[in-house]
C-alpha cells in the first residue's frame, strides 16, 4: 500500500500538483505521510467537518501566525 501511495505522490509532484491524504484518522499516520511527501492531511483526527466559512477563517488565522 505504501508503494502505491508513494507512486501517487510522485506522480502529483511530477505534474506540479499537491498531494492530499484523505481519511486521516490516527496520529501515527503523520510520520508516514510526511515521509511519502504528502502536502496536506484531511480527516477526523485533525477535526470534525465544519462549514466552509469556519474553515476559511481558520486558514486565514493559521497563515498569519
mmCIF file as gemmi writes it, N, C-alpha and C atoms, coordinates in Angstrom:
data_model
loop_
_atom_site.group_PDB
_atom_site.id
_atom_site.type_symbol
_atom_site.label_atom_id
_atom_site.label_alt_id
_atom_site.label_comp_id
_atom_site.label_asym_id
_atom_site.label_entity_id
_atom_site.label_seq_id
_atom_site.pdbx_PDB_ins_code
_atom_site.Cartn_x
_atom_site.Cartn_y
_atom_site.Cartn_z
_atom_site.occupancy
_atom_site.B_iso_or_equiv
_atom_site.pdbx_formal_charge
_atom_site.auth_seq_id
_atom_site.auth_asym_id
_atom_site.pdbx_PDB_model_num
ATOM 1 N N . UNK Axp A 1 ? 0.819 -1.197 0 1 0 ? 1 A 1
ATOM 2 C CA . UNK Axp A 1 ? 0 0 0 1 0 ? 1 A 1
ATOM 3 C C . UNK Axp A 1 ? 0.863 1.26 0 1 0 ? 1 A 1
ATOM 4 N N . UNK Axp A 2 ? 1.99 1.225 0.74 1 0 ? 2 A 1
ATOM 5 C CA . UNK Axp A 2 ? 2.859 2.403 0.769 1 0 ? 2 A 1
ATOM 6 C C . UNK Axp A 2 ? 3.47 2.684 -0.596 1 0 ? 2 A 1
ATOM 7 N N . UNK Axp A 3 ? 3.805 1.631 -1.337 1 0 ? 3 A 1
ATOM 8 C CA . UNK Axp A 3 ? 4.378 1.828 -2.663 1 0 ? 3 A 1
ATOM 9 C C . UNK Axp A 3 ? 3.373 2.52 -3.584 1 0 ? 3 A 1
ATOM 10 N N . UNK Axp A 4 ? 2.119 2.136 -3.463 1 0 ? 4 A 1
ATOM 11 C CA . UNK Axp A 4 ? 1.069 2.764 -4.269 1 0 ? 4 A 1
ATOM 12 C C . UNK Axp A 4 ? 0.932 4.237 -3.893 1 0 ? 4 A 1
ATOM 13 N N . UNK Axp A 5 ? 0.872 4.518 -2.59 1 0 ? 5 A 1
ATOM 14 C CA . UNK Axp A 5 ? 0.747 5.906 -2.124 1 0 ? 5 A 1
ATOM 15 C C . UNK Axp A 5 ? 1.946 6.732 -2.558 1 0 ? 5 A 1
ATOM 16 N N . UNK Axp A 6 ? 3.14 6.181 -2.414 1 0 ? 6 A 1
ATOM 17 C CA . UNK Axp A 6 ? 4.35 6.895 -2.818 1 0 ? 6 A 1
ATOM 18 C C . UNK Axp A 6 ? 4.323 7.192 -4.322 1 0 ? 6 A 1
ATOM 19 N N . UNK Axp A 7 ? 3.86 6.241 -5.113 1 0 ? 7 A 1
ATOM 20 C CA . UNK Axp A 7 ? 3.751 6.446 -6.553 1 0 ? 7 A 1
ATOM 21 C C . UNK Axp A 7 ? 2.781 7.557 -6.905 1 0 ? 7 A 1
ATOM 22 N N . UNK Axp A 8 ? 1.672 7.617 -6.198 1 0 ? 8 A 1
ATOM 23 C CA . UNK Axp A 8 ? 0.674 8.667 -6.434 1 0 ? 8 A 1
ATOM 24 C C . UNK Axp A 8 ? 1.252 10.029 -6.078 1 0 ? 8 A 1
ATOM 25 N N . UNK Axp A 9 ? 1.96 10.109 -4.947 1 0 ? 9 A 1
ATOM 26 C CA . UNK Axp A 9 ? 2.581 11.374 -4.529 1 0 ? 9 A 1
ATOM 27 C C . UNK Axp A 9 ? 3.625 11.809 -5.553 1 0 ? 9 A 1
ATOM 28 N N . UNK Axp A 10 ? 4.46 10.878 -5.999 1 0 ? 10 A 1
ATOM 29 C CA . UNK Axp A 10 ? 5.483 11.214 -7.001 1 0 ? 10 A 1
ATOM 30 C C . UNK Axp A 10 ? 4.848 11.704 -8.291 1 0 ? 10 A 1
ATOM 31 N N . UNK Axp A 11 ? 3.759 11.075 -8.703 1 0 ? 11 A 1
ATOM 32 C CA . UNK Axp A 11 ? 3.061 11.488 -9.917 1 0 ? 11 A 1
ATOM 33 C C . UNK Axp A 11 ? 2.512 12.912 -9.755 1 0 ? 11 A 1
ATOM 34 N N . UNK Axp A 12 ? 1.948 13.202 -8.593 1 0 ? 12 A 1
ATOM 35 C CA . UNK Axp A 12 ? 1.427 14.547 -8.333 1 0 ? 12 A 1
ATOM 36 C C . UNK Axp A 12 ? 2.561 15.568 -8.381 1 0 ? 12 A 1
ATOM 37 N N . UNK Axp A 13 ? 3.674 15.258 -7.726 1 0 ? 13 A 1
ATOM 38 C CA . UNK Axp A 13 ? 4.805 16.183 -7.713 1 0 ? 13 A 1
ATOM 39 C C . UNK Axp A 13 ? 5.36 16.411 -9.115 1 0 ? 13 A 1
ATOM 40 N N . UNK Axp A 14 ? 5.457 15.36 -9.887 1 0 ? 14 A 1
ATOM 41 C CA . UNK Axp A 14 ? 5.978 15.464 -11.255 1 0 ? 14 A 1
ATOM 42 C C . UNK Axp A 14 ? 5.097 16.375 -12.105 1 0 ? 14 A 1
ATOM 43 N N . UNK Axp A 15 ? 3.813 16.397 -11.813 1 0 ? 15 A 1
ATOM 44 C CA . UNK Axp A 15 ? 2.86 17.228 -12.55 1 0 ? 15 A 1
ATOM 45 C C . UNK Axp A 15 ? 2.562 18.547 -11.839 1 0 ? 15 A 1
ATOM 46 N N . UNK Axp A 16 ? 3.426 18.898 -10.885 1 0 ? 16 A 1
ATOM 47 C CA . UNK Axp A 16 ? 3.309 20.145 -10.115 1 0 ? 16 A 1
ATOM 48 C C . UNK Axp A 16 ? 1.953 20.29 -9.431 1 0 ? 16 A 1
ATOM 49 N N . UNK Axp A 17 ? 1.471 19.172 -8.878 1 0 ? 17 A 1
ATOM 50 C CA . UNK Axp A 17 ? 0.223 19.156 -8.118 1 0 ? 17 A 1
ATOM 51 C C . UNK Axp A 17 ? 0.541 18.902 -6.645 1 0 ? 17 A 1
ATOM 52 N N . UNK Axp A 18 ? -0.391 19.22 -5.784 1 0 ? 18 A 1
ATOM 53 C CA . UNK Axp A 18 ? -0.222 18.956 -4.36 1 0 ? 18 A 1
ATOM 54 C C . UNK Axp A 18 ? -0.965 17.676 -3.999 1 0 ? 18 A 1
ATOM 55 N N . UNK Axp A 19 ? -0.374 16.893 -3.11 1 0 ? 19 A 1
ATOM 56 C CA . UNK Axp A 19 ? -0.975 15.626 -2.694 1 0 ? 19 A 1
ATOM 57 C C . UNK Axp A 19 ? -1.697 15.799 -1.359 1 0 ? 19 A 1
ATOM 58 N N . UNK Axp A 20 ? -2.916 15.285 -1.284 1 0 ? 20 A 1
ATOM 59 C CA . UNK Axp A 20 ? -3.731 15.345 -0.076 1 0 ? 20 A 1
ATOM 60 C C . UNK Axp A 20 ? -4.022 13.927 0.393 1 0 ? 20 A 1
ATOM 61 N N . UNK Axp A 21 ? -3.696 13.631 1.656 1 0 ? 21 A 1
ATOM 62 C CA . UNK Axp A 21 ? -4.02 12.327 2.234 1 0 ? 21 A 1
ATOM 63 C C . UNK Axp A 21 ? -5.374 12.459 2.924 1 0 ? 21 A 1
ATOM 64 N N . UNK Axp A 22 ? -6.372 11.746 2.434 1 0 ? 22 A 1
ATOM 65 C CA . UNK Axp A 22 ? -7.72 11.804 3 1 0 ? 22 A 1
ATOM 66 C C . UNK Axp A 22 ? -7.94 10.634 3.947 1 0 ? 22 A 1
ATOM 67 N N . UNK Axp A 23 ? -9.024 10.703 4.697 1 0 ? 23 A 1
ATOM 68 C CA . UNK Axp A 23 ? -9.384 9.67 5.677 1 0 ? 23 A 1
ATOM 69 C C . UNK Axp A 23 ? -8.311 9.539 6.745 1 0 ? 23 A 1
ATOM 70 N N . UNK Axp A 24 ? -7.672 10.622 7.066 1 0 ? 24 A 1
ATOM 71 C CA . UNK Axp A 24 ? -6.613 10.653 8.059 1 0 ? 24 A 1
ATOM 72 C C . UNK Axp A 24 ? -7.252 10.533 9.443 1 0 ? 24 A 1
ATOM 73 N N . UNK Axp A 25 ? -6.96 9.439 10.151 1 0 ? 25 A 1
ATOM 74 C CA . UNK Axp A 25 ? -7.669 9.194 11.41 1 0 ? 25 A 1
ATOM 75 C C . UNK Axp A 25 ? -6.775 8.849 12.597 1 0 ? 25 A 1
ATOM 76 N N . UNK Axp A 26 ? -5.455 8.752 12.396 1 0 ? 26 A 1
ATOM 77 C CA . UNK Axp A 26 ? -4.564 8.4 13.509 1 0 ? 26 A 1
ATOM 78 C C . UNK Axp A 26 ? -3.277 9.226 13.444 1 0 ? 26 A 1
ATOM 79 N N . UNK Axp A 27 ? -2.748 9.569 14.62 1 0 ? 27 A 1
ATOM 80 C CA . UNK Axp A 27 ? -1.523 10.357 14.698 1 0 ? 27 A 1
ATOM 81 C C . UNK Axp A 27 ? -0.339 9.624 14.075 1 0 ? 27 A 1
ATOM 82 N N . UNK Axp A 28 ? -0.307 8.319 14.19 1 0 ? 28 A 1
ATOM 83 C CA . UNK Axp A 28 ? 0.8 7.523 13.658 1 0 ? 28 A 1
ATOM 84 C C . UNK Axp A 28 ? 0.987 7.741 12.156 1 0 ? 28 A 1
ATOM 85 N N . UNK Axp A 29 ? -0.071 8.083 11.466 1 0 ? 29 A 1
ATOM 86 C CA . UNK Axp A 29 ? -0.002 8.272 10.024 1 0 ? 29 A 1
ATOM 87 C C . UNK Axp A 29 ? 0.737 9.549 9.629 1 0 ? 29 A 1
ATOM 88 N N . UNK Axp A 30 ? 0.923 10.476 10.575 1 0 ? 30 A 1
ATOM 89 C CA . UNK Axp A 30 ? 1.6 11.736 10.27 1 0 ? 30 A 1
ATOM 90 C C . UNK Axp A 30 ? 2.999 11.489 9.734 1 0 ? 30 A 1
ATOM 91 N N . UNK Axp A 31 ? 3.791 10.706 10.449 1 0 ? 31 A 1
ATOM 92 C CA . UNK Axp A 31 ? 5.165 10.433 10.014 1 0 ? 31 A 1
ATOM 93 C C . UNK Axp A 31 ? 5.202 9.743 8.661 1 0 ? 31 A 1
ATOM 94 N N . UNK Axp A 32 ? 4.303 8.806 8.467 1 0 ? 32 A 1
ATOM 95 C CA . UNK Axp A 32 ? 4.254 8.091 7.193 1 0 ? 32 A 1
ATOM 96 C C . UNK Axp A 32 ? 3.936 9.056 6.063 1 0 ? 32 A 1
ATOM 97 N N . UNK Axp A 33 ? 2.937 9.894 6.271 1 0 ? 33 A 1
ATOM 98 C CA . UNK Axp A 33 ? 2.539 10.855 5.235 1 0 ? 33 A 1
ATOM 99 C C . UNK Axp A 33 ? 3.67 11.834 4.925 1 0 ? 33 A 1
ATOM 100 N N . UNK Axp A 34 ? 4.372 12.298 5.939 1 0 ? 34 A 1
ATOM 101 C CA . UNK Axp A 34 ? 5.48 13.233 5.727 1 0 ? 34 A 1
ATOM 102 C C . UNK Axp A 34 ? 6.586 12.558 4.928 1 0 ? 34 A 1
ATOM 103 N N . UNK Axp A 35 ? 6.925 11.322 5.29 1 0 ? 35 A 1
ATOM 104 C CA . UNK Axp A 35 ? 7.974 10.598 4.564 1 0 ? 35 A 1
ATOM 105 C C . UNK Axp A 35 ? 7.587 10.344 3.109 1 0 ? 35 A 1
ATOM 106 N N . UNK Axp A 36 ? 6.306 10.183 2.863 1 0 ? 36 A 1
ATOM 107 C CA . UNK Axp A 36 ? 5.837 9.963 1.492 1 0 ? 36 A 1
ATOM 108 C C . UNK Axp A 36 ? 5.814 11.253 0.676 1 0 ? 36 A 1
ATOM 109 N N . UNK Axp A 37 ? 5.854 12.396 1.361 1 0 ? 37 A 1
ATOM 110 C CA . UNK Axp A 37 ? 5.836 13.675 0.661 1 0 ? 37 A 1
ATOM 111 C C . UNK Axp A 37 ? 4.467 14.292 0.492 1 0 ? 37 A 1
ATOM 112 N N . UNK Axp A 38 ? 3.499 13.831 1.275 1 0 ? 38 A 1
ATOM 113 C CA . UNK Axp A 38 ? 2.136 14.372 1.207 1 0 ? 38 A 1
ATOM 114 C C . UNK Axp A 38 ? 2.154 15.84 1.635 1 0 ? 38 A 1
ATOM 115 N N . UNK Axp A 39 ? 1.437 16.673 0.9 1 0 ? 39 A 1
ATOM 116 C CA . UNK Axp A 39 ? 1.39 18.105 1.195 1 0 ? 39 A 1
ATOM 117 C C . UNK Axp A 39 ? 0.363 18.468 2.263 1 0 ? 39 A 1
ATOM 118 N N . UNK Axp A 40 ? -0.78 17.791 2.249 1 0 ? 40 A 1
ATOM 119 C CA . UNK Axp A 40 ? -1.871 18.111 3.175 1 0 ? 40 A 1
ATOM 120 C C . UNK Axp A 40 ? -2.499 16.832 3.712 1 0 ? 40 A 1
ATOM 121 N N . UNK Axp A 41 ? -3.009 16.92 4.934 1 0 ? 41 A 1
ATOM 122 C CA . UNK Axp A 41 ? -3.75 15.816 5.553 1 0 ? 41 A 1
ATOM 123 C C . UNK Axp A 41 ? -5.178 16.277 5.793 1 0 ? 41 A 1
ATOM 124 N N . UNK Axp A 42 ? -6.117 15.371 5.627 1 0 ? 42 A 1
ATOM 125 C CA . UNK Axp A 42 ? -7.528 15.69 5.815 1 0 ? 42 A 1
ATOM 126 C C . UNK Axp A 42 ? -8.192 14.51 6.509 1 0 ? 42 A 1
ATOM 127 N N . UNK Axp A 43 ? -8.936 14.771 7.575 1 0 ? 43 A 1
ATOM 128 C CA . UNK Axp A 43 ? -9.639 13.68 8.222 1 0 ? 43 A 1
ATOM 129 C C . UNK Axp A 43 ? -10.107 14.012 9.626 1 0 ? 43 A 1
ATOM 130 N N . UNK Axp A 44 ? -10.839 13.079 10.217 1 0 ? 44 A 1
ATOM 131 C CA . UNK Axp A 44 ? -11.443 13.289 11.53 1 0 ? 44 A 1
ATOM 132 C C . UNK Axp A 44 ? -10.421 13.456 12.646 1 0 ? 44 A 1
ATOM 133 N N . UNK Axp A 45 ? -9.215 12.905 12.493 1 0 ? 45 A 1
ATOM 134 C CA . UNK Axp A 45 ? -8.211 13.069 13.541 1 0 ? 45 A 1
ATOM 135 C C . UNK Axp A 45 ? -7.86 14.545 13.722 1 0 ? 45 A 1
ATOM 136 N N . UNK Axp A 46 ? -7.853 15.283 12.641 1 0 ? 46 A 1
ATOM 137 C CA . UNK Axp A 46 ? -7.485 16.695 12.679 1 0 ? 46 A 1
ATOM 138 C C . UNK Axp A 46 ? -8.649 17.606 13.039 1 0 ? 46 A 1
ATOM 139 N N . UNK Axp A 47 ? -9.86 17.148 12.838 1 0 ? 47 A 1
ATOM 140 C CA . UNK Axp A 47 ? -11.023 17.955 13.177 1 0 ? 47 A 1
ATOM 141 C C . UNK Axp A 47 ? -12.284 17.445 12.503 1 0 ? 47 A 1
ATOM 142 N N . UNK Axp A 48 ? -13.389 17.783 13.109 1 0 ? 48 A 1
ATOM 143 C CA . UNK Axp A 48 ? -14.684 17.377 12.555 1 0 ? 48 A 1
ATOM 144 C C . UNK Axp A 48 ? -15.036 18.267 11.368 1 0 ? 48 A 1
ATOM 145 N N . UNK Axp A 49 ? -15.875 17.78 10.462 1 0 ? 49 A 1
ATOM 146 C CA . UNK Axp A 49 ? -16.305 18.608 9.332 1 0 ? 49 A 1
ATOM 147 C C . UNK Axp A 49 ? -16.944 19.907 9.821 1 0 ? 49 A 1
ATOM 148 N N . UNK Axp A 50 ? -16.619 20.999 9.158 1 0 ? 50 A 1
ATOM 149 C CA . UNK Axp A 50 ? -17.11 22.328 9.527 1 0 ? 50 A 1
ATOM 150 C C . UNK Axp A 50 ? -17.627 23.038 8.28 1 0 ? 50 A 1
ATOM 151 N N . UNK Axp A 51 ? -18.52 24.005 8.465 1 0 ? 51 A 1
ATOM 152 C CA . UNK Axp A 51 ? -18.953 24.821 7.328 1 0 ? 51 A 1
ATOM 153 C C . UNK Axp A 51 ? -17.749 25.551 6.717 1 0 ? 51 A 1
ATOM 154 N N . UNK Axp A 52 ? -17.788 25.798 5.426 1 0 ? 52 A 1
ATOM 155 C CA . UNK Axp A 52 ? -16.65 26.413 4.743 1 0 ? 52 A 1
ATOM 156 C C . UNK Axp A 52 ? -16.267 27.767 5.321 1 0 ? 52 A 1
ATOM 157 N N . UNK Axp A 53 ? -17.209 28.52 5.844 1 0 ? 53 A 1
ATOM 158 C CA . UNK Axp A 53 ? -16.913 29.833 6.422 1 0 ? 53 A 1
ATOM 159 C C . UNK Axp A 53 ? -15.961 29.673 7.611 1 0 ? 53 A 1
ATOM 160 N N . UNK Axp A 54 ? -16.216 28.69 8.452 1 0 ? 54 A 1
ATOM 161 C CA . UNK Axp A 54 ? -15.366 28.44 9.614 1 0 ? 54 A 1
ATOM 162 C C . UNK Axp A 54 ? -13.974 27.986 9.172 1 0 ? 54 A 1
ATOM 163 N N . UNK Axp A 55 ? -13.931 27.12 8.184 1 0 ? 55 A 1
ATOM 164 C CA . UNK Axp A 55 ? -12.644 26.606 7.695 1 0 ? 55 A 1
ATOM 165 C C . UNK Axp A 55 ? -11.823 27.737 7.095 1 0 ? 55 A 1
ATOM 166 N N . UNK Axp A 56 ? -12.426 28.579 6.285 1 0 ? 56 A 1
ATOM 167 C CA . UNK Axp A 56 ? -11.712 29.7 5.674 1 0 ? 56 A 1
ATOM 168 C C . UNK Axp A 56 ? -11.144 30.636 6.732 1 0 ? 56 A 1
ATOM 169 N N . UNK Axp A 57 ? -11.907 30.927 7.776 1 0 ? 57 A 1
ATOM 170 C CA . UNK Axp A 57 ? -11.436 31.794 8.856 1 0 ? 57 A 1
ATOM 171 C C . UNK Axp A 57 ? -10.262 31.158 9.584 1 0 ? 57 A 1
ATOM 172 N N . UNK Axp A 58 ? -10.309 29.849 9.794 1 0 ? 58 A 1
ATOM 173 C CA . UNK Axp A 58 ? -9.229 29.144 10.468 1 0 ? 58 A 1
ATOM 174 C C . UNK Axp A 58 ? -7.961 29.184 9.621 1 0 ? 58 A 1
ATOM 175 N N . UNK Axp A 59 ? -8.094 28.984 8.327 1 0 ? 59 A 1
ATOM 176 C CA . UNK Axp A 59 ? -6.93 29.006 7.443 1 0 ? 59 A 1
ATOM 177 C C . UNK Axp A 59 ? -6.282 30.392 7.422 1 0 ? 59 A 1
ATOM 178 N N . UNK Axp A 60 ? -7.081 31.437 7.421 1 0 ? 60 A 1
ATOM 179 C CA . UNK Axp A 60 ? -6.555 32.791 7.43 1 0 ? 60 A 1
ATOM 180 C C . UNK Axp A 60 ? -5.762 33.015 8.71 1 0 ? 60 A 1
ATOM 181 N N . UNK Axp A 61 ? -6.295 32.576 9.855 1 0 ? 61 A 1
ATOM 182 C CA . UNK Axp A 61 ? -5.587 32.712 11.133 1 0 ? 61 A 1
ATOM 183 C C . UNK Axp A 61 ? -4.274 31.955 11.099 1 0 ? 61 A 1
ATOM 184 N N . UNK Axp A 62 ? -4.272 30.758 10.554 1 0 ? 62 A 1
ATOM 185 C CA . UNK Axp A 62 ? -3.075 29.917 10.512 1 0 ? 62 A 1
ATOM 186 C C . UNK Axp A 62 ? -1.993 30.571 9.642 1 0 ? 62 A 1
ATOM 187 N N . UNK Axp A 63 ? -2.384 31.191 8.54 1 0 ? 63 A 1
ATOM 188 C CA . UNK Axp A 63 ? -1.409 31.823 7.659 1 0 ? 63 A 1
ATOM 189 C C . UNK Axp A 63 ? -0.793 33.057 8.288 1 0 ? 63 A 1
ATOM 190 N N . UNK Axp A 64 ? -1.508 33.727 9.178 1 0 ? 64 A 1
ATOM 191 C CA . UNK Axp A 64 ? -0.999 34.959 9.777 1 0 ? 64 A 1
ATOM 192 C C . UNK Axp A 64 ? -0.089 34.692 10.982 1 0 ? 64 A 1
ATOM 193 N N . UNK Axp A 65 ? 0.006 33.457 11.413 1 0 ? 65 A 1
ATOM 194 C CA . UNK Axp A 65 ? 0.863 33.112 12.566 1 0 ? 65 A 1
ATOM 195 C C . UNK Axp A 65 ? 2.318 33.03 12.184 1 0 ? 65 A 1
